[in-house]
């Protein structure tokens, strides 16, 4: 039986196909049916430019690396038919020095779906059915909402940034940018017992941050930002704007920490690096995650996070183009989800 699959064929052009799964399943893989996927900022770069961070797609590919799914065929692995699983999209080698010390995000030969960094490219999860390594799948507690479980991968990325910053109970944290990753950074900081404030250009985005635990929000261009100067133990930069990184340098206290969760895009905006020296600021980068994936799943299973408040819209696979256009237009507050066609 055929299933619905989306494929990015050029910048801002998604086609929809009806295709059949192959008869055979690789021994280390399982066959999965999509429950819910969600759109990431990385997907948006590919959608807009057919490229991300200097990596260009060689040919059309299915986007999507944030998803959960139901087991269709366990293929001899220890999962039950119909079981809901969270999917860790990082396919690490498991044998290099980075993997052996637990830093799977640093694996030089890791493979990743829906990305130009993996050659040949691996199709992502914006499709109704797919095979994926069983070791990358994690069973979850009964009753978990798949629309919440699709947040596992981006939440793990946010938790990694929180951990890289060393956030602890009682810390005062500022998150710059309330896009999906900024919102999840708030979730991660609050889960560590910190107070989290936010900045953003849009009041609606700040309201979403408060719905998941932010204490205060400041609208850029409207509120007085001088009150933030040297006020925070940690700043998490989640907007991708060099202006926001300058704001982080201003807002962080002396000997505080800036954790860069975003991929700050190259521009001509000068960075105020003198503040890095004058304040003895520690700046740390953050990419993907290590063992935070399990922590993210556990936090979702706890039911303590209002993921519905940071869900903007839901589209079937057959309307992936519309879903991506909504994200690209900047009108979505929170995540846009992709579901199987009815």
C-alpha positions in Angstrom: 0.0 0.0 0.0 1.3 3.5 -0.9 1.9 6.3 1.6 2.2 10.1 1.3 5.6 11.6 1.2 6.7 15.2 0.9 10.0 16.2 -0.8 11.8 19.5 -1.1 12.7 19.8 -4.8 14.0 23.4 -4.8 13.9 26.4 -2.6 10.4 27.0 -1.4 9.0 24.2 -3.5 7.7 21.0 -1.9 6.2 18.2 -4.0 3.9 15.4 -2.7 4.4 11.8 -3.8 2.5 8.6 -3.3 5.2 5.9 -2.9 5.6 2.3 -1.7 7.9 1.2 1.1 10.6 -1.3 0.1 9.8 -5.0 0.8 12.9 -5.5 2.9 13.9 -3.8 6.2 17.6 -3.4 7.1 18.4 -5.7 10.0 19.2 -2.9 12.4 16.1 -0.9 11.4 12.4 -0.9 12.3 9.5 0.2 10.1 7.6 3.1 11.6 4.4 5.0 10.9 4.5 8.8 11.6 2.6 10.0 14.7 3.7 13.6 14.7 6.7 15.6 13.3 7.5 19.3 13.7 9.3 21.9 11.7 12.7 23.1 12.9 14.7 26.3 12.0 17.1 24.1 10.1 14.3 22.9 8.0 13.4 26.5 7.3 16.9 27.3 6.0 16.7 24.4 3.6 13.2 25.4 2.6 14.2 29.0 1.9 17.6 28.4 0.3 18.0 24.7 -0.5 21.0 25.0 1.9 21.9 25.6 5.5 25.0 27.0 7.1 26.9 26.7 3.8 25.8 23.1 3.2 23.9 22.7 -0.1 21.5 19.8 -0.9 22.8 17.8 -3.8 19.3 16.6 -4.8 15.7 16.7 -3.5 15.2 15.4 0.0 12.4 14.9 2.5 12.9 17.3 5.4 12.2 16.8 9.1 14.3 15.4 12.0 11.9 16.1 14.9 9.3 13.3 15.1 7.7 10.4 17.0 6.2 7.4 15.5 4.3 4.1 16.0 6.1 0.8 15.4 4.7 -0.9 12.3 7.2 -3.7 12.1 9.7 -4.2 15.0 11.8 -6.4 12.6 12.9 -8.6 15.5 13.7 -5.8 17.9 12.3 -5.4 21.4 9.3 -3.2 20.6 5.6 -4.0 20.4 3.5 -3.4 17.3 1.8 -0.1 17.6 4.1 1.2 20.3 4.7 4.9 20.4 8.4 5.8 20.3 10.5 8.9 20.5 13.1 9.2 17.7 16.6 10.4 18.3 17.7 11.5 14.8 21.4 11.4 15.5 22.8 8.2 13.9 26.3 8.1 15.5 29.0 5.7 14.7 29.4 4.4 18.3 33.1 3.7 18.0 35.0 7.0 17.6 36.6 8.7 20.6 33.7 11.3 20.8 31.1 8.5 20.8 33.0 6.5 23.4 33.1 9.4 25.8 29.4 10.1 25.2 29.6 13.1 23.0 27.5 11.8 20.1 27.0 15.3 18.9 30.7 15.5 18.1 30.8 12.2 16.1 32.6 13.1 12.9 30.8 10.5 10.8 27.3 10.9 12.4 24.4 10.7 9.9 21.3 12.9 10.2 18.0 12.8 8.3 16.9 15.7 6.1 20.3 17.3 6.1 22.9 18.2 3.4 25.7 17.4 6.0 25.0 13.7 5.4 26.1 12.3 2.0 24.3 10.6 0.5 21.4 12.4 2.1 18.9 10.6 4.2 15.2 11.4 3.8 13.7 13.0 6.9 10.3 12.4 8.7 7.8 14.6 6.8 6.3 11.4 5.4 3.8 8.9 6.6 6.0 5.8 6.8 9.8 5.2 7.1 12.5 2.9 8.4 14.9 4.0 11.0 17.6 2.4 13.3 15.9 0.6 16.2 18.7 1.8 18.6 17.6 5.4 17.9 14.0 4.7 19.1 12.9 5.1 22.7 9.7 3.7 24.1 7.6 6.1 26.2 5.1 5.8 28.9 1.5 5.0 28.1 -0.7 8.0 27.5 1.9 10.4 26.2 0.5 12.7 23.6 2.5 12.3 20.3 1.9 16.0 19.6 4.0 16.7 22.8 6.5 13.9 22.2 7.6 15.4 18.9 9.2 18.1 21.0 11.7 15.6 22.4 14.5 16.4 19.9 14.4 20.2 20.1 13.9 20.1 23.8 17.0 17.9 24.1 18.9 20.5 22.2 17.6 23.2 24.5 18.5 21.1 27.6 22.0 20.7 26.2 22.4 24.5 26.0 21.2 24.8 29.6 23.6 22.1 30.7 26.5 23.7 28.8 25.8 26.9 30.7 25.8 25.1 34.0 22.4 26.5 35.0 21.5 25.6 38.6 18.6 26.4 41.0 18.3 30.0 41.9 20.1 31.3 38.8 18.7 34.3 37.0 18.6 33.5 33.3 17.7 35.6 30.2 16.7 34.0 27.0 17.1 36.2 23.9 14.5 35.2 21.3 11.2 33.4 21.8 11.2 31.3 18.7 10.6 27.5 19.3 14.2 27.0 20.6 14.0 30.0 22.9 10.7 28.8 24.3 12.2 25.4 25.0 15.2 27.0 26.6 12.8 28.6 29.0 11.4 25.2 29.7 14.8 23.8 30.3 16.0 26.6 32.6 12.8 26.5 34.7 13.2 22.7 35.0 16.6 23.4 36.5 15.0 25.6 39.1 16.2 28.9 37.6 14.2 32.1 37.0 13.9 32.7 33.3 13.2 36.1 31.6 12.9 36.7 27.9 13.3 39.2 25.1 11.6 39.2 21.7 10.3 41.5 19.1 6.7 40.2 19.3 4.5 40.4 22.4 2.7 37.2 21.4 6.0 35.3 21.6 6.7 36.7 25.0 3.2 35.6 26.1 4.0 32.1 24.9 7.2 32.1 26.9 5.3 33.1 30.0 2.9 30.2 29.4 5.8 27.8 29.8 7.3 29.4 32.8 9.1 32.7 32.0 8.8 35.2 34.8 9.2 38.5 32.8 9.4 39.5 29.2 10.8 42.5 27.4 9.6 43.7 24.0 12.5 44.9 21.9 11.9 48.5 20.7 9.2 49.1 23.3 10.6 48.3 26.7 13.6 49.9 28.4 16.4 47.4 27.9 18.9 49.3 30.1 17.3 47.7 33.1 18.7 44.4 32.0 22.3 45.5 32.0 24.6 43.1 34.0 21.5 41.5 35.6 21.8 37.8 34.6 23.9 34.9 35.7 23.4 33.2 32.3 22.1 34.4 28.9 20.9 31.9 26.4 21.1 33.4 22.9 18.3 31.7 20.9 17.4 34.2 18.1 20.3 33.9 15.7 20.7 37.7 15.6 24.1 39.4 16.2 22.1 42.2 17.8 20.8 39.7 20.3 24.4 38.5 21.0 25.3 42.1 21.8 22.3 42.3 24.1 23.5 39.1 25.8 27.0 40.7 26.4 25.3 43.7 27.9 22.8 41.7 30.1 25.1 39.1 31.5 26.8 39.9 34.8 30.5 40.0 35.3 32.0 36.5 35.1 28.6 35.2 33.9 27.9 32.8 31.0 26.5 33.2 27.6 25.3 29.9 26.0 24.8 30.2 22.2 21.9 27.9 21.2 21.2 29.6 17.9 23.2 29.5 14.7 24.0 33.2 14.5 24.1 34.1 10.8 27.0 36.1 9.3 26.3 39.8 8.9 28.2 43.1 9.0 26.9 43.9 12.5 29.9 44.4 14.8 30.0 42.3 18.0 31.0 44.1 21.2 33.7 41.7 22.1 35.3 44.2 24.4 32.6 43.4 26.9 33.6 39.7 26.8 37.0 40.8 28.1 35.9 43.5 30.5 33.3 41.3 32.2 35.3 38.1 31.9 32.3 36.5 30.2 32.4 32.7 29.5 30.8 32.0 26.1 29.9 28.4 25.2 28.5 26.9 22.1 25.8 24.3 21.9 24.9 21.9 19.1 22.5 19.0 19.3 22.7 17.0 22.5 24.2 14.0 24.3 22.3 12.2 27.0 19.7 15.0 27.2 17.5 13.2 24.8 16.4 10.8 27.6 16.0 13.8 29.9 13.7 15.5 27.4 11.5 12.4 27.0 11.3 12.1 30.8 10.2 15.8 31.1 7.6 15.3 28.4 6.3 12.1 30.2 6.0 14.1 33.4 3.2 16.2 31.9 4.4 19.3 33.6 5.0 21.4 30.4 2.2 23.1 28.5 3.3 22.2 25.0 -0.1 23.1 23.6 0.7 26.7 24.5 3.7 26.7 22.2 2.1 24.8 19.3 1.1 27.1 16.5 -0.7 24.9 14.0 -1.0 21.4 12.6 -0.9 20.3 8.9 -1.1 16.9 7.2 1.9 15.7 5.2 0.1 16.6 2.0 0.2 20.2 3.1 3.9 20.4 4.0 4.3 23.3 1.6 1.7 25.3 3.5 3.2 24.4 6.8 6.6 25.6 5.8 5.2 28.8 4.3 3.6 29.6 7.6 6.9 29.2 9.4 8.8 31.1 6.7 6.4 34.0 6.9 7.2 34.4 10.6 3.6 34.3 11.7 3.8 31.2 13.8 4.3 31.4 17.6 5.8 28.1 18.6 6.0 24.9 16.6 4.2 23.9 13.5 3.4 20.2 13.4 3.1 17.7 10.6 0.6 14.8 10.9 -0.3 11.9 8.7 -3.1 12.5 6.3 -6.5 11.5 7.6 
